[in-house]
Amino acid sequence: MLLAVHDTVTTVVAQIGNPTPETPPVADKLMKLVRYFNWFVLLSGVTAITYGGGRFAWEKWSGGGLDSPKMVAGAMIGGATATSAGTIMNSVIGA
């Protein structure tokens, strides 16, 4: 009985063809959205790094105490993370 089931399953599975891969219907629009998101992340990373450096320079130049070193460090780390995420997304997509 096991041999009959095995023979039937093998016969049925052998008739199933190998499907050809095709792109999903909205893949081009989704890739365009991912590319826009990639640019947004890169731009926000550069903006955060620029803001952090400017804020640090302004506090040094004005001669006041460093009131926001955590904010400056957070902006720099957040900017570096956002820029890295954009680069990683770009390499994953392969563009």
PDB file of N, CA, C and O in Angstrom:
ATOM      1  N   MET A   1       0.817  -1.179   0.000  1.00  0.00           N
ATOM      2  CA  MET A   1       0.000   0.000   0.000  1.00  0.00           C
ATOM      3  C   MET A   1       0.873   1.260   0.000  1.00  0.00           C
ATOM      4  O   MET A   1       0.570   2.226  -0.701  1.00  0.00           O
ATOM      5  N   LEU A   2       1.951   1.249   0.782  1.00  0.00           N
ATOM      6  CA  LEU A   2       2.860   2.396   0.798  1.00  0.00           C
ATOM      7  C   LEU A   2       3.497   2.606  -0.568  1.00  0.00           C
ATOM      8  O   LEU A   2       3.712   3.742  -0.992  1.00  0.00           O
ATOM      9  N   LEU A   3       3.797   1.517  -1.248  1.00  0.00           N
ATOM     10  CA  LEU A   3       4.388   1.646  -2.577  1.00  0.00           C
ATOM     11  C   LEU A   3       3.395   2.249  -3.566  1.00  0.00           C
ATOM     12  O   LEU A   3       3.789   3.020  -4.441  1.00  0.00           O
ATOM     13  N   ALA A   4       2.130   1.914  -3.442  1.00  0.00           N
ATOM     14  CA  ALA A   4       1.115   2.476  -4.331  1.00  0.00           C
ATOM     15  C   ALA A   4       0.952   3.974  -4.091  1.00  0.00           C
ATOM     16  O   ALA A   4       0.818   4.744  -5.042  1.00  0.00           O
ATOM     17  N   VAL A   5       0.963   4.390  -2.828  1.00  0.00           N
ATOM     18  CA  VAL A   5       0.861   5.819  -2.502  1.00  0.00           C
ATOM     19  C   VAL A   5       2.093   6.552  -3.017  1.00  0.00           C
ATOM     20  O   VAL A   5       1.981   7.633  -3.595  1.00  0.00           O
ATOM     21  N   HIS A   6       3.261   5.969  -2.811  1.00  0.00           N
ATOM     22  CA  HIS A   6       4.500   6.575  -3.298  1.00  0.00           C
ATOM     23  C   HIS A   6       4.485   6.714  -4.809  1.00  0.00           C
ATOM     24  O   HIS A   6       4.893   7.747  -5.340  1.00  0.00           O
ATOM     25  N   ASP A   7       4.024   5.697  -5.501  1.00  0.00           N
ATOM     26  CA  ASP A   7       3.960   5.737  -6.960  1.00  0.00           C
ATOM     27  C   ASP A   7       2.976   6.810  -7.431  1.00  0.00           C
ATOM     28  O   ASP A   7       3.248   7.516  -8.402  1.00  0.00           O
ATOM     29  N   THR A   8       1.844   6.933  -6.752  1.00  0.00           N
ATOM     30  CA  THR A   8       0.845   7.942  -7.128  1.00  0.00           C
ATOM     31  C   THR A   8       1.382   9.352  -6.887  1.00  0.00           C
ATOM     32  O   THR A   8       1.236  10.233  -7.735  1.00  0.00           O
ATOM     33  N   VAL A   9       1.994   9.556  -5.740  1.00  0.00           N
ATOM     34  CA  VAL A   9       2.549  10.881  -5.415  1.00  0.00           C
ATOM     35  C   VAL A   9       3.661  11.240  -6.389  1.00  0.00           C
ATOM     36  O   VAL A   9       3.719  12.377  -6.857  1.00  0.00           O
ATOM     37  N   THR A  10       4.528  10.316  -6.699  1.00  0.00           N
ATOM     38  CA  THR A  10       5.620  10.563  -7.637  1.00  0.00           C
ATOM     39  C   THR A  10       5.085  10.901  -9.017  1.00  0.00           C
ATOM     40  O   THR A  10       5.620  11.785  -9.686  1.00  0.00           O
ATOM     41  N   THR A  11       4.041  10.217  -9.452  1.00  0.00           N
ATOM     42  CA  THR A  11       3.445  10.487 -10.760  1.00  0.00           C
ATOM     43  C   THR A  11       2.819  11.875 -10.795  1.00  0.00           C
ATOM     44  O   THR A  11       2.972  12.594 -11.782  1.00  0.00           O
ATOM     45  N   VAL A  12       2.123  12.258  -9.742  1.00  0.00           N
ATOM     46  CA  VAL A  12       1.466  13.568  -9.698  1.00  0.00           C
ATOM     47  C   VAL A  12       2.504  14.692  -9.615  1.00  0.00           C
ATOM     48  O   VAL A  12       2.383  15.699 -10.312  1.00  0.00           O
ATOM     49  N   VAL A  13       3.512  14.524  -8.776  1.00  0.00           N
ATOM     50  CA  VAL A  13       4.534  15.553  -8.620  1.00  0.00           C
ATOM     51  C   VAL A  13       5.358  15.695  -9.893  1.00  0.00           C
ATOM     52  O   VAL A  13       5.809  16.794 -10.213  1.00  0.00           O
ATOM     53  N   ALA A  14       5.557  14.625 -10.609  1.00  0.00           N
ATOM     54  CA  ALA A  14       6.329  14.685 -11.846  1.00  0.00           C
ATOM     55  C   ALA A  14       5.613  15.485 -12.925  1.00  0.00           C
ATOM     56  O   ALA A  14       6.265  16.011 -13.827  1.00  0.00           O
ATOM     57  N   GLN A  15       4.298  15.589 -12.856  1.00  0.00           N
ATOM     58  CA  GLN A  15       3.544  16.324 -13.868  1.00  0.00           C
ATOM     59  C   GLN A  15       3.500  17.822 -13.604  1.00  0.00           C
ATOM     60  O   GLN A  15       3.116  18.592 -14.484  1.00  0.00           O
ATOM     61  N   ILE A  16       3.888  18.243 -12.407  1.00  0.00           N
ATOM     62  CA  ILE A  16       3.893  19.675 -12.089  1.00  0.00           C
ATOM     63  C   ILE A  16       5.118  20.304 -12.735  1.00  0.00           C
ATOM     64  O   ILE A  16       6.247  19.872 -12.502  1.00  0.00           O
ATOM     65  N   GLY A  17       4.887  21.313 -13.537  1.00  0.00           N
ATOM     66  CA  GLY A  17       5.984  21.962 -14.236  1.00  0.00           C
ATOM     67  C   GLY A  17       6.712  22.959 -13.351  1.00  0.00           C
ATOM     68  O   GLY A  17       6.229  23.332 -12.282  1.00  0.00           O
ATOM     69  N   ASN A  18       7.865  23.380 -13.805  1.00  0.00           N
ATOM     70  CA  ASN A  18       8.651  24.377 -13.099  1.00  0.00           C
ATOM     71  C   ASN A  18       8.123  25.756 -13.492  1.00  0.00           C
ATOM     72  O   ASN A  18       8.219  26.130 -14.661  1.00  0.00           O
ATOM     73  N   PRO A  19       7.567  26.525 -12.546  1.00  0.00           N
ATOM     74  CA  PRO A  19       6.995  27.817 -12.918  1.00  0.00           C
ATOM     75  C   PRO A  19       8.084  28.824 -13.301  1.00  0.00           C
ATOM     76  O   PRO A  19       9.171  28.845 -12.723  1.00  0.00           O
ATOM     77  N   THR A  20       7.763  29.642 -14.277  1.00  0.00           N
ATOM     78  CA  THR A  20       8.709  30.683 -14.678  1.00  0.00           C
ATOM     79  C   THR A  20       8.477  31.912 -13.807  1.00  0.00           C
ATOM     80  O   THR A  20       7.333  32.309 -13.586  1.00  0.00           O
ATOM     81  N   PRO A  21       9.548  32.511 -13.315  1.00  0.00           N
ATOM     82  CA  PRO A  21       9.375  33.694 -12.464  1.00  0.00           C
ATOM     83  C   PRO A  21       8.940  34.900 -13.286  1.00  0.00           C
ATOM     84  O   PRO A  21       9.406  35.103 -14.407  1.00  0.00           O
ATOM     85  N   GLU A  22       8.056  35.683 -12.723  1.00  0.00           N
ATOM     86  CA  GLU A  22       7.636  36.914 -13.365  1.00  0.00           C
ATOM     87  C   GLU A  22       7.462  37.984 -12.301  1.00  0.00           C
ATOM     88  O   GLU A  22       7.194  37.678 -11.139  1.00  0.00           O
ATOM     89  N   THR A  23       7.614  39.222 -12.696  1.00  0.00           N
ATOM     90  CA  THR A  23       7.531  40.312 -11.736  1.00  0.00           C
ATOM     91  C   THR A  23       6.086  40.537 -11.305  1.00  0.00           C
ATOM     92  O   THR A  23       5.161  40.320 -12.087  1.00  0.00           O
ATOM     93  N   PRO A  24       5.895  40.967 -10.074  1.00  0.00           N
ATOM     94  CA  PRO A  24       4.546  41.275  -9.604  1.00  0.00           C
ATOM     95  C   PRO A  24       3.951  42.446 -10.387  1.00  0.00           C
ATOM     96  O   PRO A  24       4.693  43.198 -11.019  1.00  0.00           O
ATOM     97  N   PRO A  25       2.651  42.611 -10.359  1.00  0.00           N
ATOM     98  CA  PRO A  25       2.002  43.647 -11.162  1.00  0.00           C
ATOM     99  C   PRO A  25       2.446  45.071 -10.834  1.00  0.00           C
ATOM    100  O   PRO A  25       2.552  45.888 -11.749  1.00  0.00           O
ATOM    101  N   VAL A  26       2.705  45.399  -9.591  1.00  0.00           N
ATOM    102  CA  VAL A  26       3.056  46.772  -9.225  1.00  0.00           C
ATOM    103  C   VAL A  26       4.523  46.897  -8.798  1.00  0.00           C
ATOM    104  O   VAL A  26       4.863  47.782  -8.014  1.00  0.00           O
ATOM    105  N   ALA A  27       5.385  46.027  -9.302  1.00  0.00           N
ATOM    106  CA  ALA A  27       6.780  46.032  -8.884  1.00  0.00           C
ATOM    107  C   ALA A  27       7.489  47.313  -9.292  1.00  0.00           C
ATOM    108  O   ALA A  27       8.316  47.822  -8.535  1.00  0.00           O
ATOM    109  N   ASP A  28       7.186  47.848 -10.473  1.00  0.00           N
ATOM    110  CA  ASP A  28       7.860  49.056 -10.916  1.00  0.00           C
ATOM    111  C   ASP A  28       7.497  50.253 -10.045  1.00  0.00           C
ATOM    112  O   ASP A  28       8.359  51.080  -9.746  1.00  0.00           O
ATOM    113  N   LYS A  29       6.233  50.358  -9.634  1.00  0.00           N
ATOM    114  CA  LYS A  29       5.821  51.455  -8.761  1.00  0.00           C
ATOM    115  C   LYS A  29       6.413  51.291  -7.360  1.00  0.00           C
ATOM    116  O   LYS A  29       6.794  52.273  -6.722  1.00  0.00           O
ATOM    117  N   LEU A  30       6.488  50.050  -6.888  1.00  0.00           N
ATOM    118  CA  LEU A  30       7.070  49.800  -5.577  1.00  0.00           C
ATOM    119  C   LEU A  30       8.557  50.132  -5.569  1.00  0.00           C
ATOM    120  O   LEU A  30       9.054  50.713  -4.604  1.00  0.00           O
ATOM    121  N   MET A  31       9.266  49.775  -6.623  1.00  0.00           N
ATOM    122  CA  MET A  31      10.689  50.103  -6.709  1.00  0.00           C
ATOM    123  C   MET A  31      10.896  51.615  -6.779  1.00  0.00           C
ATOM    124  O   MET A  31      11.857  52.134  -6.212  1.00  0.00           O
ATOM    125  N   LYS A  32      10.004  52.324  -7.469  1.00  0.00           N
ATOM    126  CA  LYS A  32      10.097  53.784  -7.526  1.00  0.00           C
ATOM    127  C   LYS A  32       9.897  54.377  -6.130  1.00  0.00           C
ATOM    128  O   LYS A  32      10.595  55.316  -5.748  1.00  0.00           O
ATOM    129  N   LEU A  33       8.946  53.830  -5.368  1.00  0.00           N
ATOM    130  CA  LEU A  33       8.713  54.292  -4.011  1.00  0.00           C
ATOM    131  C   LEU A  33       9.924  54.009  -3.118  1.00  0.00           C
ATOM    132  O   LEU A  33      10.286  54.845  -2.290  1.00  0.00           O
ATOM    133  N   VAL A  34      10.543  52.857  -3.275  1.00  0.00           N
ATOM    134  CA  VAL A  34      11.734  52.518  -2.493  1.00  0.00           C
ATOM    135  C   VAL A  34      12.882  53.456  -2.835  1.00  0.00           C
ATOM    136  O   VAL A  34      13.640  53.863  -1.953  1.00  0.00           O
ATOM    137  N   ARG A  35      13.013  53.800  -4.109  1.00  0.00           N
ATOM    138  CA  ARG A  35      14.075  54.737  -4.494  1.00  0.00           C
ATOM    139  C   ARG A  35      13.828  56.127  -3.922  1.00  0.00           C
ATOM    140  O   ARG A  35      14.774  56.784  -3.488  1.00  0.00           O
ATOM    141  N   TYR A  36      12.574  56.593  -3.912  1.00  0.00           N
ATOM    142  CA  TYR A  36      12.258  57.872  -3.280  1.00  0.00           C
ATOM    143  C   TYR A  36      12.560  57.829  -1.783  1.00  0.00           C
ATOM    144  O   TYR A  36      13.107  58.782  -1.227  1.00  0.00           O
ATOM    145  N   PHE A  37      12.208  56.739  -1.147  1.00  0.00           N
ATOM    146  CA  PHE A  37      12.487  56.584   0.275  1.00  0.00           C
ATOM    147  C   PHE A  37      13.992  56.577   0.525  1.00  0.00           C
ATOM    148  O   PHE A  37      14.463  57.132   1.518  1.00  0.00           O
ATOM    149  N   ASN A  38      14.740  55.954  -0.369  1.00  0.00           N
ATOM    150  CA  ASN A  38      16.191  55.927  -0.251  1.00  0.00           C
ATOM    151  C   ASN A  38      16.753  57.348  -0.303  1.00  0.00           C
ATOM    152  O   ASN A  38      17.600  57.705   0.516  1.00  0.00           O
ATOM    153  N   TRP A  39      16.297  58.151  -1.243  1.00  0.00           N
ATOM    154  CA  TRP A  39      16.754  59.541  -1.341  1.00  0.00           C
ATOM    155  C   TRP A  39      16.354  60.334  -0.104  1.00  0.00           C
ATOM    156  O   TRP A  39      17.141  61.140   0.392  1.00  0.00           O
ATOM    157  N   PHE A  40      15.148  60.118   0.398  1.00  0.00           N
ATOM    158  CA  PHE A  40      14.701  60.811   1.598  1.00  0.00           C
ATOM    159  C   PHE A  40      15.589  60.469   2.792  1.00  0.00           C
ATOM    160  O   PHE A  40      15.963  61.353   3.563  1.00  0.00           O
ATOM    161  N   VAL A  41      15.925  59.195   2.946  1.00  0.00           N
ATOM    162  CA  VAL A  41      16.764  58.775   4.067  1.00  0.00           C
ATOM    163  C   VAL A  41      18.159  59.367   3.935  1.00  0.00           C
ATOM    164  O   VAL A  41      18.719  59.839   4.925  1.00  0.00           O
ATOM    165  N   LEU A  42      18.730  59.354   2.742  1.00  0.00           N
ATOM    166  CA  LEU A  42      20.050  59.946   2.551  1.00  0.00           C
ATOM    167  C   LEU A  42      20.029  61.449   2.828  1.00  0.00           C
ATOM    168  O   LEU A  42      20.939  61.977   3.468  1.00  0.00           O
ATOM    169  N   LEU A  43      18.999  62.130   2.350  1.00  0.00           N
ATOM    170  CA  LEU A  43      18.891  63.565   2.575  1.00  0.00           C
ATOM    171  C   LEU A  43      18.700  63.886   4.051  1.00  0.00           C
ATOM    172  O   LEU A  43      19.286  64.842   4.559  1.00  0.00           O
ATOM    173  N   SER A  44      17.890  63.101   4.740  1.00  0.00           N
ATOM    174  CA  SER A  44      17.697  63.348   6.173  1.00  0.00           C
ATOM    175  C   SER A  44      18.974  63.061   6.958  1.00  0.00           C
ATOM    176  O   SER A  44      19.250  63.739   7.948  1.00  0.00           O
ATOM    177  N   GLY A  45      19.747  62.082   6.540  1.00  0.00           N
ATOM    178  CA  GLY A  45      21.015  61.800   7.208  1.00  0.00           C
ATOM    179  C   GLY A  45      22.013  62.928   7.046  1.00  0.00           C
ATOM    180  O   GLY A  45      22.673  63.325   8.005  1.00  0.00           O
ATOM    181  N   VAL A  46      22.121  63.442   5.836  1.00  0.00           N
ATOM    182  CA  VAL A  46      23.034  64.556   5.595  1.00  0.00           C
ATOM    183  C   VAL A  46      22.570  65.800   6.353  1.00  0.00           C
ATOM    184  O   VAL A  46      23.388  66.537   6.903  1.00  0.00           O
ATOM    185  N   THR A  47      21.256  66.031   6.382  1.00  0.00           N
ATOM    186  CA  THR A  47      20.716  67.179   7.113  1.00  0.00           C
ATOM    187  C   THR A  47      20.982  67.060   8.606  1.00  0.00           C
ATOM    188  O   THR A  47      21.335  68.048   9.249  1.00  0.00           O
ATOM    189  N   ALA A  48      20.819  65.878   9.162  1.00  0.00           N
ATOM    190  CA  ALA A  48      21.063  65.682  10.590  1.00  0.00           C
ATOM    191  C   ALA A  48      22.534  65.883  10.937  1.00  0.00           C
ATOM    192  O   ALA A  48      22.851  66.478  11.967  1.00  0.00           O
ATOM    193  N   ILE A  49      23.422  65.401  10.100  1.00  0.00           N
ATOM    194  CA  ILE A  49      24.857  65.583  10.356  1.00  0.00           C
ATOM    195  C   ILE A  49      25.221  67.058  10.251  1.00  0.00           C
ATOM    196  O   ILE A  49      25.982  67.564  11.075  1.00  0.00           O
ATOM    197  N   THR A  50      24.694  67.750   9.254  1.00  0.00           N
ATOM    198  CA  THR A  50      24.976  69.175   9.086  1.00  0.00           C
ATOM    199  C   THR A  50      24.421  69.981  10.264  1.00  0.00           C
ATOM    200  O   THR A  50      25.100  70.865  10.786  1.00  0.00           O
ATOM    201  N   TYR A  51      23.198  69.680  10.679  1.00  0.00           N
ATOM    202  CA  TYR A  51      22.600  70.383  11.807  1.00  0.00           C
ATOM    203  C   TYR A  51      23.391  70.140  13.085  1.00  0.00           C
ATOM    204  O   TYR A  51      23.641  71.075  13.847  1.00  0.00           O
ATOM    205  N   GLY A  52      23.784  68.905  13.324  1.00  0.00           N
ATOM    206  CA  GLY A  52      24.556  68.594  14.527  1.00  0.00           C
ATOM    207  C   GLY A  52      25.878  69.333  14.562  1.00  0.00           C
ATOM    208  O   GLY A  52      26.264  69.870  15.600  1.00  0.00           O
ATOM    209  N   GLY A  53      26.571  69.365  13.443  1.00  0.00           N
ATOM    210  CA  GLY A  53      27.840  70.092  13.386  1.00  0.00           C
ATOM    211  C   GLY A  53      27.645  71.586  13.534  1.00  0.00           C
ATOM    212  O   GLY A  53      28.433  72.249  14.209  1.00  0.00           O
ATOM    213  N   GLY A  54      26.605  72.127  12.913  1.00  0.00           N
ATOM    214  CA  GLY A  54      26.325  73.558  13.039  1.00  0.00           C
ATOM    215  C   GLY A  54      25.946  73.956  14.452  1.00  0.00           C
ATOM    216  O   GLY A  54      26.379  74.993  14.953  1.00  0.00           O
ATOM    217  N   ARG A  55      25.143  73.135  15.085  1.00  0.00           N
ATOM    218  CA  ARG A  55      24.743  73.431  16.462  1.00  0.00           C
ATOM    219  C   ARG A  55      25.945  73.388  17.399  1.00  0.00           C
ATOM    220  O   ARG A  55      26.083  74.236  18.281  1.00  0.00           O
ATOM    221  N   PHE A  56      26.803  72.409  17.207  1.00  0.00           N
ATOM    222  CA  PHE A  56      28.002  72.309  18.036  1.00  0.00           C
ATOM    223  C   PHE A  56      28.910  73.507  17.813  1.00  0.00           C
ATOM    224  O   PHE A  56      29.442  74.068  18.772  1.00  0.00           O
ATOM    225  N   ALA A  57      29.095  73.907  16.553  1.00  0.00           N
ATOM    226  CA  ALA A  57      29.939  75.065  16.247  1.00  0.00           C
ATOM    227  C   ALA A  57      29.338  76.353  16.818  1.00  0.00           C
ATOM    228  O   ALA A  57      30.073  77.201  17.324  1.00  0.00           O
ATOM    229  N   TRP A  58      28.020  76.510  16.746  1.00  0.00           N
ATOM    230  CA  TRP A  58      27.373  77.710  17.276  1.00  0.00           C
ATOM    231  C   TRP A  58      27.561  77.822  18.784  1.00  0.00           C
ATOM    232  O   TRP A  58      27.814  78.912  19.298  1.00  0.00           O
ATOM    233  N   GLU A  59      27.442  76.726  19.483  1.00  0.00           N
ATOM    234  CA  GLU A  59      27.628  76.763  20.929  1.00  0.00           C
ATOM    235  C   GLU A  59      29.081  77.039  21.293  1.00  0.00           C
ATOM    236  O   GLU A  59      29.351  77.718  22.284  1.00  0.00           O
ATOM    237  N   LYS A  60      30.005  76.529  20.517  1.00  0.00           N
ATOM    238  CA  LYS A  60      31.418  76.817  20.772  1.00  0.00           C
ATOM    239  C   LYS A  60      31.722  78.282  20.477  1.00  0.00           C
ATOM    240  O   LYS A  60      32.468  78.919  21.222  1.00  0.00           O
ATOM    241  N   TRP A  61      31.157  78.821  19.403  1.00  0.00           N
ATOM    242  CA  TRP A  61      31.450  80.186  18.987  1.00  0.00           C
ATOM    243  C   TRP A  61      30.820  81.215  19.920  1.00  0.00           C
ATOM    244  O   TRP A  61      31.416  82.258  20.190  1.00  0.00           O
ATOM    245  N   SER A  62      29.613  80.926  20.414  1.00  0.00           N
ATOM    246  CA  SER A  62      28.930  81.874  21.293  1.00  0.00           C
ATOM    247  C   SER A  62      29.551  81.896  22.682  1.00  0.00           C
ATOM    248  O   SER A  62      29.262  82.805  23.460  1.00  0.00           O
ATOM    249  N   GLY A  63      30.372  80.950  23.010  1.00  0.00           N
ATOM    250  CA  GLY A  63      31.093  80.950  24.273  1.00  0.00           C
ATOM    251  C   GLY A  63      30.291  80.427  25.445  1.00  0.00           C
ATOM    252  O   GLY A  63      30.800  80.380  26.564  1.00  0.00           O
ATOM    253  N   GLY A  64      29.070  80.038  25.221  1.00  0.00           N
ATOM    254  CA  GLY A  64      28.247  79.508  26.305  1.00  0.00           C
ATOM    255  C   GLY A  64      28.619  78.070  26.611  1.00  0.00           C
ATOM    256  O   GLY A  64      29.390  77.431  25.895  1.00  0.00           O
ATOM    257  N   GLY A  65      28.054  77.594  27.681  1.00  0.00           N
ATOM    258  CA  GLY A  65      28.276  76.196  28.030  1.00  0.00           C
ATOM    259  C   GLY A  65      27.596  75.280  27.031  1.00  0.00           C
ATOM    260  O   GLY A  65      26.651  75.675  26.348  1.00  0.00           O
ATOM    261  N   LEU A  66      28.073  74.084  26.955  1.00  0.00           N
ATOM    262  CA  LEU A  66      27.473  73.124  26.038  1.00  0.00           C
ATOM    263  C   LEU A  66      26.183  72.606  26.660  1.00  0.00           C
ATOM    264  O   LEU A  66      26.185  71.646  27.431  1.00  0.00           O
ATOM    265  N   ASP A  67      25.092  73.258  26.312  1.00  0.00           N
ATOM    266  CA  ASP A  67      23.802  72.893  26.895  1.00  0.00           C
ATOM    267  C   ASP A  67      23.196  71.649  26.270  1.00  0.00           C
ATOM    268  O   ASP A  67      22.385  70.967  26.897  1.00  0.00           O
ATOM    269  N   SER A  68      23.579  71.358  25.062  1.00  0.00           N
ATOM    270  CA  SER A  68      22.911  70.237  24.387  1.00  0.00           C
ATOM    271  C   SER A  68      23.902  69.243  23.779  1.00  0.00           C
ATOM    272  O   SER A  68      23.789  68.932  22.593  1.00  0.00           O
ATOM    273  N   PRO A  69      24.850  68.745  24.535  1.00  0.00           N
ATOM    274  CA  PRO A  69      25.762  67.761  23.936  1.00  0.00           C
ATOM    275  C   PRO A  69      25.059  66.450  23.577  1.00  0.00           C
ATOM    276  O   PRO A  69      25.450  65.771  22.628  1.00  0.00           O
ATOM    277  N   LYS A  70      24.025  66.101  24.338  1.00  0.00           N
ATOM    278  CA  LYS A  70      23.282  64.875  24.015  1.00  0.00           C
ATOM    279  C   LYS A  70      22.528  65.034  22.705  1.00  0.00           C
ATOM    280  O   LYS A  70      22.454  64.098  21.909  1.00  0.00           O
ATOM    281  N   MET A  71      21.961  66.232  22.477  1.00  0.00           N
ATOM    282  CA  MET A  71      21.230  66.460  21.239  1.00  0.00           C
ATOM    283  C   MET A  71      22.182  66.453  20.042  1.00  0.00           C
ATOM    284  O   MET A  71      21.858  65.901  18.991  1.00  0.00           O
ATOM    285  N   VAL A  72      23.347  67.062  20.205  1.00  0.00           N
ATOM    286  CA  VAL A  72      24.326  67.085  19.119  1.00  0.00           C
ATOM    287  C   VAL A  72      24.806  65.664  18.824  1.00  0.00           C
ATOM    288  O   VAL A  72      24.890  65.261  17.663  1.00  0.00           O
ATOM    289  N   ALA A  73      25.118  64.912  19.869  1.00  0.00           N
ATOM    290  CA  ALA A  73      25.570  63.530  19.665  1.00  0.00           C
ATOM    291  C   ALA A  73      24.449  62.685  19.057  1.00  0.00           C
ATOM    292  O   ALA A  73      24.699  61.849  18.188  1.00  0.00           O
ATOM    293  N   GLY A  74      23.226  62.903  19.512  1.00  0.00           N
ATOM    294  CA  GLY A  74      22.093  62.163  18.945  1.00  0.00           C
ATOM    295  C   GLY A  74      21.870  62.481  17.487  1.00  0.00           C
ATOM    296  O   GLY A  74      21.559  61.594  16.692  1.00  0.00           O
ATOM    297  N   ALA A  75      22.029  63.771  17.122  1.00  0.00           N
ATOM    298  CA  ALA A  75      21.875  64.151  15.718  1.00  0.00           C
ATOM    299  C   ALA A  75      22.970  63.525  14.863  1.00  0.00           C
ATOM    300  O   ALA A  75      22.706  63.068  13.751  1.00  0.00           O
ATOM    301  N   MET A  76      24.179  63.504  15.372  1.00  0.00           N
ATOM    302  CA  MET A  76      25.281  62.913  14.617  1.00  0.00           C
ATOM    303  C   MET A  76      25.100  61.391  14.468  1.00  0.00           C
ATOM    304  O   MET A  76      25.297  60.843  13.384  1.00  0.00           O
ATOM    305  N   ILE A  77      24.729  60.727  15.551  1.00  0.00           N
ATOM    306  CA  ILE A  77      24.527  59.274  15.491  1.00  0.00           C
ATOM    307  C   ILE A  77      23.311  58.939  14.629  1.00  0.00           C
ATOM    308  O   ILE A  77      23.351  58.008  13.825  1.00  0.00           O
ATOM    309  N   GLY A  78      22.238  59.695  14.800  1.00  0.00           N
ATOM    310  CA  GLY A  78      21.048  59.467  13.975  1.00  0.00           C
ATOM    311  C   GLY A  78      21.313  59.717  12.506  1.00  0.00           C
ATOM    312  O   GLY A  78      20.838  58.970  11.651  1.00  0.00           O
ATOM    313  N   GLY A  79      22.069  60.763  12.205  1.00  0.00           N
ATOM    314  CA  GLY A  79      22.418  61.046  10.812  1.00  0.00           C
ATOM    315  C   GLY A  79      23.286  59.957  10.209  1.00  0.00           C
ATOM    316  O   GLY A  79      23.077  59.546   9.068  1.00  0.00           O
ATOM    317  N   ALA A  80      24.258  59.491  10.978  1.00  0.00           N
ATOM    318  CA  ALA A  80      25.120  58.415  10.478  1.00  0.00           C
ATOM    319  C   ALA A  80      24.320  57.129  10.272  1.00  0.00           C
ATOM    320  O   ALA A  80      24.545  56.400   9.306  1.00  0.00           O
ATOM    321  N   THR A  81      23.392  56.858  11.179  1.00  0.00           N
ATOM    322  CA  THR A  81      22.557  55.668  11.041  1.00  0.00           C
ATOM    323  C   THR A  81      21.648  55.767   9.824  1.00  0.00           C
ATOM    324  O   THR A  81      21.502  54.805   9.071  1.00  0.00           O
ATOM    325  N   ALA A  82      21.038  56.938   9.632  1.00  0.00           N
ATOM    326  CA  ALA A  82      20.150  57.120   8.486  1.00  0.00           C
ATOM    327  C   ALA A  82      20.916  57.028   7.171  1.00  0.00           C
ATOM    328  O   ALA A  82      20.433  56.433   6.207  1.00  0.00           O
ATOM    329  N   THR A  83      22.106  57.615   7.132  1.00  0.00           N
ATOM    330  CA  THR A  83      22.914  57.545   5.912  1.00  0.00           C
ATOM    331  C   THR A  83      23.360  56.113   5.647  1.00  0.00           C
ATOM    332  O   THR A  83      23.369  55.669   4.499  1.00  0.00           O
ATOM    333  N   SER A  84      23.723  55.397   6.687  1.00  0.00           N
ATOM    334  CA  SER A  84      24.116  53.995   6.519  1.00  0.00           C
ATOM    335  C   SER A  84      22.942  53.149   6.051  1.00  0.00           C
ATOM    336  O   SER A  84      23.103  52.261   5.213  1.00  0.00           O
ATOM    337  N   ALA A  85      21.757  53.426   6.594  1.00  0.00           N
ATOM    338  CA  ALA A  85      20.575  52.660   6.183  1.00  0.00           C
ATOM    339  C   ALA A  85      20.282  52.885   4.700  1.00  0.00           C
ATOM    340  O   ALA A  85      19.919  51.948   3.989  1.00  0.00           O
ATOM    341  N   GLY A  86      20.439  54.121   4.237  1.00  0.00           N
ATOM    342  CA  GLY A  86      20.241  54.397   2.817  1.00  0.00           C
ATOM    343  C   GLY A  86      21.237  53.661   1.947  1.00  0.00           C
ATOM    344  O   GLY A  86      20.875  53.130   0.897  1.00  0.00           O
ATOM    345  N   THR A  87      22.486  53.625   2.375  1.00  0.00           N
ATOM    346  CA  THR A  87      23.511  52.919   1.620  1.00  0.00           C
ATOM    347  C   THR A  87      23.255  51.419   1.621  1.00  0.00           C
ATOM    348  O   THR A  87      23.437  50.756   0.600  1.00  0.00           O
ATOM    349  N   ILE A  88      22.837  50.885   2.755  1.00  0.00           N
ATOM    350  CA  ILE A  88      22.534  49.451   2.838  1.00  0.00           C
ATOM    351  C   ILE A  88      21.348  49.112   1.943  1.00  0.00           C
ATOM    352  O   ILE A  88      21.368  48.101   1.241  1.00  0.00           O
ATOM    353  N   MET A  89      20.310  49.955   1.965  1.00  0.00           N
ATOM    354  CA  MET A  89      19.159  49.718   1.083  1.00  0.00           C
ATOM    355  C   MET A  89      19.577  49.753  -0.375  1.00  0.00           C
ATOM    356  O   MET A  89      19.111  48.946  -1.180  1.00  0.00           O
ATOM    357  N   ASN A  90      20.453  50.684  -0.717  1.00  0.00           N
ATOM    358  CA  ASN A  90      20.922  50.793  -2.094  1.00  0.00           C
ATOM    359  C   ASN A  90      21.680  49.548  -2.518  1.00  0.00           C
ATOM    360  O   ASN A  90      21.526  49.086  -3.649  1.00  0.00           O
ATOM    361  N   SER A  91      22.500  48.996  -1.627  1.00  0.00           N
ATOM    362  CA  SER A  91      23.252  47.798  -1.985  1.00  0.00           C
ATOM    363  C   SER A  91      22.348  46.563  -2.040  1.00  0.00           C
ATOM    364  O   SER A  91      22.592  45.657  -2.836  1.00  0.00           O
ATOM    365  N   VAL A  92      21.311  46.521  -1.204  1.00  0.00           N
ATOM    366  CA  VAL A  92      20.389  45.381  -1.223  1.00  0.00           C
ATOM    367  C   VAL A  92      19.578  45.378  -2.522  1.00  0.00           C
ATOM    368  O   VAL A  92      19.373  44.332  -3.138  1.00  0.00           O
ATOM    369  N   ILE A  93      19.125  46.559  -2.922  1.00  0.00           N
ATOM    370  CA  ILE A  93      18.342  46.662  -4.154  1.00  0.00           C
ATOM    371  C   ILE A  93      19.203  46.341  -5.359  1.00  0.00           C
ATOM    372  O   ILE A  93      18.723  45.776  -6.342  1.00  0.00           O
ATOM    373  N   GLY A  94      20.477  46.701  -5.282  1.00  0.00           N
ATOM    374  CA  GLY A  94      21.394  46.407  -6.372  1.00  0.00           C
ATOM    375  C   GLY A  94      21.401  47.483  -7.432  1.00  0.00           C
ATOM    376  O   GLY A  94      21.828  47.233  -8.559  1.00  0.00           O
ATOM    377  N   ALA A  95      20.943  48.661  -7.104  1.00  0.00           N
ATOM    378  CA  ALA A  95      20.925  49.753  -8.073  1.00  0.00           C
ATOM    379  C   ALA A  95      22.231  50.496  -8.059  1.00  0.00           C
ATOM    380  O   ALA A  95      22.405  51.454  -8.812  1.00  0.00           O
TER     381      ALA A  95
END
